[in-house]
Amino acid sequence: MTKKLTPSLRFKEFIGGGNWTEKRLGEVAEFFSGGTPSVKIKEYYKGNIPFIRSGEIDKEVTQLYINEEALKNSSAKLVNKGDILYAMYGATSGQVSISKIKGAINQAILVIKLYNNYDKYYTVNYLKMNKERILNKYLQGGQGNLSGNIIKKVKFIHPKHIEQEKIGTFFKKLDSLIEKQDQKIENL
């Protein structure tokens, strides 16, 4: 039995546009994670570099900040606004977002840097929609930890780039609308 790789619901300009492709994420992106500067050296946490932890991947601010010395003397890595961040450990395992800030990450976050012809909004929404499948299949240990090697093995089904962009833009607009409505509710 062959698995169907094309959804029945598509934007009208792509109906009849051929099958989608299945690859592993490791074939369409590069990955890296960070590290935590020593908490024993308090001076490391007196800086202006946002230190993003897994519970903050979708935030515009962080609770902790580190300095250049902390960055040089640890495995913490810098990420840019717009990078895909994937939470690998604990309660936030499987959460994914596009970074809203430039900052440093710890080891609980995986950065996914897509190659050309792969849309980040499509990819983020694909990972969100498949979070439970990924967790159920790949979760290791009692604390629910994923790893970069596991995420690289995740099957990724996608259309051609132009259709990915259309789908990604649709979800980006939808997310923006939801944020605006949430803000209205909060203001009320």
TORKOL-4160 file (C-alpha; in steps of 0.2 Angstrom, whole numbers, padded with zeros to 4 digits, m for minus):
188
<pt num="1" X="0000" Y="0000" Z="0000"/>
<pt num="2" X="0007" Y="0017" Z="m0005"/>
<pt num="3" X="0006" Y="0032" Z="0006"/>
<pt num="4" X="m0003" Y="0046" Z="m0001"/>
<pt num="5" X="0008" Y="0061" Z="m0002"/>
<pt num="6" X="m0004" Y="0074" Z="m0008"/>
<pt num="7" X="m0018" Y="0082" Z="0002"/>
<pt num="8" X="m0035" Y="0082" Z="m0004"/>
<pt num="9" X="m0037" Y="0101" Z="0001"/>
<pt num="10" X="m0026" Y="0113" Z="m0008"/>
<pt num="11" X="m0026" Y="0131" Z="m0014"/>
<pt num="12" X="m0035" Y="0131" Z="m0031"/>
<pt num="13" X="m0020" Y="0136" Z="m0041"/>
<pt num="14" X="m0011" Y="0120" Z="m0035"/>
<pt num="15" X="m0024" Y="0107" Z="m0038"/>
<pt num="16" X="m0017" Y="0094" Z="m0050"/>
<pt num="17" X="0000" Y="0101" Z="m0047"/>
<pt num="18" X="0008" Y="0084" Z="m0043"/>
<pt num="19" X="0013" Y="0075" Z="m0028"/>
<pt num="20" X="0022" Y="0081" Z="m0012"/>
<pt num="21" X="0039" Y="0075" Z="m0007"/>
<pt num="22" X="0044" Y="0066" Z="0009"/>
<pt num="23" X="0061" Y="0069" Z="0016"/>
<pt num="24" X="0069" Y="0068" Z="0033"/>
<pt num="25" X="0072" Y="0085" Z="0041"/>
<pt num="26" X="0090" Y="0082" Z="0041"/>
<pt num="27" X="0090" Y="0082" Z="0022"/>
<pt num="28" X="0082" Y="0100" Z="0021"/>
<pt num="29" X="0091" Y="0109" Z="0035"/>
<pt num="30" X="0106" Y="0112" Z="0046"/>
<pt num="31" X="0105" Y="0111" Z="0065"/>
<pt num="32" X="0113" Y="0117" Z="0081"/>
<pt num="33" X="0110" Y="0119" Z="0099"/>
<pt num="34" X="0118" Y="0130" Z="0113"/>
<pt num="35" X="0123" Y="0128" Z="0130"/>
<pt num="36" X="0122" Y="0136" Z="0147"/>
<pt num="37" X="0136" Y="0147" Z="0154"/>
<pt num="38" X="0141" Y="0142" Z="0172"/>
<pt num="39" X="0129" Y="0148" Z="0185"/>
<pt num="40" X="0143" Y="0149" Z="0197"/>
<pt num="41" X="0150" Y="0164" Z="0189"/>
<pt num="42" X="0137" Y="0177" Z="0193"/>
<pt num="43" X="0145" Y="0190" Z="0182"/>
<pt num="44" X="0141" Y="0180" Z="0166"/>
<pt num="45" X="0122" Y="0185" Z="0169"/>
<pt num="46" X="0126" Y="0204" Z="0170"/>
<pt num="47" X="0125" Y="0208" Z="0151"/>
<pt num="48" X="0113" Y="0213" Z="0138"/>
<pt num="49" X="0112" Y="0198" Z="0127"/>
<pt num="50" X="0095" Y="0189" Z="0129"/>
<pt num="51" X="0097" Y="0171" Z="0135"/>
<pt num="52" X="0083" Y="0162" Z="0127"/>
<pt num="53" X="0077" Y="0146" Z="0136"/>
<pt num="54" X="0065" Y="0133" Z="0129"/>
<pt num="55" X="0050" Y="0141" Z="0138"/>
<pt num="56" X="0054" Y="0157" Z="0129"/>
<pt num="57" X="0056" Y="0152" Z="0111"/>
<pt num="58" X="0040" Y="0162" Z="0106"/>
<pt num="59" X="0043" Y="0177" Z="0117"/>
<pt num="60" X="0049" Y="0195" Z="0113"/>
<pt num="61" X="0059" Y="0196" Z="0129"/>
<pt num="62" X="0068" Y="0184" Z="0141"/>
<pt num="63" X="0071" Y="0184" Z="0159"/>
<pt num="64" X="0089" Y="0181" Z="0159"/>
<pt num="65" X="0103" Y="0191" Z="0150"/>
<pt num="66" X="0121" Y="0186" Z="0148"/>
<pt num="67" X="0137" Y="0195" Z="0143"/>
<pt num="68" X="0150" Y="0192" Z="0129"/>
<pt num="69" X="0162" Y="0183" Z="0142"/>
<pt num="70" X="0148" Y="0171" Z="0145"/>
<pt num="71" X="0146" Y="0168" Z="0127"/>
<pt num="72" X="0164" Y="0165" Z="0124"/>
<pt num="73" X="0166" Y="0153" Z="0139"/>
<pt num="74" X="0152" Y="0142" Z="0136"/>
<pt num="75" X="0142" Y="0132" Z="0122"/>
<pt num="76" X="0129" Y="0145" Z="0121"/>
<pt num="77" X="0126" Y="0150" Z="0103"/>
<pt num="78" X="0118" Y="0166" Z="0095"/>
<pt num="79" X="0102" Y="0165" Z="0085"/>
<pt num="80" X="0094" Y="0178" Z="0074"/>
<pt num="81" X="0077" Y="0185" Z="0074"/>
<pt num="82" X="0068" Y="0174" Z="0062"/>
<pt num="83" X="0077" Y="0158" Z="0065"/>
<pt num="84" X="0067" Y="0142" Z="0069"/>
<pt num="85" X="0068" Y="0137" Z="0087"/>
<pt num="86" X="0063" Y="0119" Z="0093"/>
<pt num="87" X="0062" Y="0115" Z="0111"/>
<pt num="88" X="0069" Y="0098" Z="0115"/>
<pt num="89" X="0068" Y="0095" Z="0134"/>
<pt num="90" X="0055" Y="0093" Z="0148"/>
<pt num="91" X="0038" Y="0101" Z="0148"/>
<pt num="92" X="0041" Y="0111" Z="0132"/>
<pt num="93" X="0047" Y="0096" Z="0121"/>
<pt num="94" X="0041" Y="0098" Z="0103"/>
<pt num="95" X="0036" Y="0116" Z="0104"/>
<pt num="96" X="0042" Y="0126" Z="0089"/>
<pt num="97" X="0043" Y="0145" Z="0085"/>
<pt num="98" X="0051" Y="0158" Z="0074"/>
<pt num="99" X="0062" Y="0168" Z="0085"/>
<pt num="100" X="0056" Y="0186" Z="0089"/>
<pt num="101" X="0073" Y="0191" Z="0096"/>
<pt num="102" X="0092" Y="0190" Z="0093"/>
<pt num="103" X="0100" Y="0181" Z="0108"/>
<pt num="104" X="0109" Y="0166" Z="0114"/>
<pt num="105" X="0101" Y="0149" Z="0117"/>
<pt num="106" X="0104" Y="0135" Z="0129"/>
<pt num="107" X="0106" Y="0116" Z="0126"/>
<pt num="108" X="0087" Y="0113" Z="0127"/>
<pt num="109" X="0084" Y="0123" Z="0110"/>
<pt num="110" X="0088" Y="0117" Z="0093"/>
<pt num="111" X="0090" Y="0129" Z="0079"/>
<pt num="112" X="0084" Y="0123" Z="0062"/>
<pt num="113" X="0091" Y="0133" Z="0047"/>
<pt num="114" X="0082" Y="0128" Z="0031"/>
<pt num="115" X="0091" Y="0126" Z="0015"/>
<pt num="116" X="0085" Y="0136" Z="0000"/>
<pt num="117" X="0068" Y="0131" Z="m0007"/>
<pt num="118" X="0061" Y="0127" Z="0010"/>
<pt num="119" X="0049" Y="0140" Z="0018"/>
<pt num="120" X="0051" Y="0143" Z="0037"/>
<pt num="121" X="0032" Y="0147" Z="0040"/>
<pt num="122" X="0027" Y="0131" Z="0031"/>
<pt num="123" X="0040" Y="0121" Z="0041"/>
<pt num="124" X="0035" Y="0128" Z="0058"/>
<pt num="125" X="0017" Y="0125" Z="0055"/>
<pt num="126" X="0021" Y="0107" Z="0049"/>
<pt num="127" X="0030" Y="0104" Z="0065"/>
<pt num="128" X="0016" Y="0111" Z="0076"/>
<pt num="129" X="0003" Y="0100" Z="0067"/>
<pt num="130" X="0014" Y="0085" Z="0069"/>
<pt num="131" X="0020" Y="0088" Z="0087"/>
<pt num="132" X="0010" Y="0074" Z="0095"/>
<pt num="133" X="0016" Y="0061" Z="0082"/>
<pt num="134" X="0034" Y="0066" Z="0084"/>
<pt num="135" X="0033" Y="0066" Z="0103"/>
<pt num="136" X="0024" Y="0049" Z="0103"/>
<pt num="137" X="0036" Y="0041" Z="0091"/>
<pt num="138" X="0053" Y="0049" Z="0096"/>
<pt num="139" X="0052" Y="0054" Z="0115"/>
<pt num="140" X="0066" Y="0046" Z="0125"/>
<pt num="141" X="0067" Y="0044" Z="0144"/>
<pt num="142" X="0056" Y="0049" Z="0158"/>
<pt num="143" X="0058" Y="0068" Z="0156"/>
<pt num="144" X="0053" Y="0068" Z="0138"/>
<pt num="145" X="0069" Y="0073" Z="0130"/>
<pt num="146" X="0072" Y="0074" Z="0111"/>
<pt num="147" X="0088" Y="0077" Z="0103"/>
<pt num="148" X="0095" Y="0085" Z="0087"/>
<pt num="149" X="0098" Y="0067" Z="0079"/>
<pt num="150" X="0080" Y="0063" Z="0083"/>
<pt num="151" X="0073" Y="0079" Z="0075"/>
<pt num="152" X="0084" Y="0076" Z="0059"/>
<pt num="153" X="0075" Y="0059" Z="0057"/>
<pt num="154" X="0058" Y="0067" Z="0057"/>
<pt num="155" X="0049" Y="0064" Z="0041"/>
<pt num="156" X="0044" Y="0080" Z="0032"/>
<pt num="157" X="0031" Y="0080" Z="0019"/>
<pt num="158" X="0031" Y="0096" Z="0008"/>
<pt num="159" X="0025" Y="0103" Z="m0009"/>
<pt num="160" X="0036" Y="0113" Z="m0021"/>
<pt num="161" X="0043" Y="0129" Z="m0014"/>
<pt num="162" X="0030" Y="0141" Z="m0021"/>
<pt num="163" X="0016" Y="0131" Z="m0013"/>
<pt num="164" X="0025" Y="0130" Z="0003"/>
<pt num="165" X="0026" Y="0149" Z="0003"/>
<pt num="166" X="0007" Y="0151" Z="m0001"/>
<pt num="167" X="0003" Y="0139" Z="0014"/>
<pt num="168" X="0016" Y="0147" Z="0025"/>
<pt num="169" X="0009" Y="0165" Z="0021"/>
<pt num="170" X="m0008" Y="0159" Z="0025"/>
<pt num="171" X="m0003" Y="0152" Z="0042"/>
<pt num="172" X="0007" Y="0168" Z="0046"/>
<pt num="173" X="m0008" Y="0179" Z="0042"/>
<pt num="174" X="m0019" Y="0167" Z="0053"/>
<pt num="175" X="m0006" Y="0168" Z="0068"/>
<pt num="176" X="m0006" Y="0187" Z="0066"/>
<pt num="177" X="m0025" Y="0188" Z="0067"/>
<pt num="178" X="m0025" Y="0176" Z="0082"/>
<pt num="179" X="m0012" Y="0187" Z="0091"/>
<pt num="180" X="m0022" Y="0203" Z="0087"/>
<pt num="181" X="m0038" Y="0195" Z="0094"/>
<pt num="182" X="m0028" Y="0189" Z="0110"/>
<pt num="183" X="m0022" Y="0207" Z="0112"/>
<pt num="184" X="m0040" Y="0214" Z="0111"/>
<pt num="185" X="m0046" Y="0201" Z="0124"/>
<pt num="186" X="m0031" Y="0205" Z="0135"/>
<pt num="187" X="m0035" Y="0224" Z="0134"/>
<pt num="188" X="m0053" Y="0221" Z="0138"/>
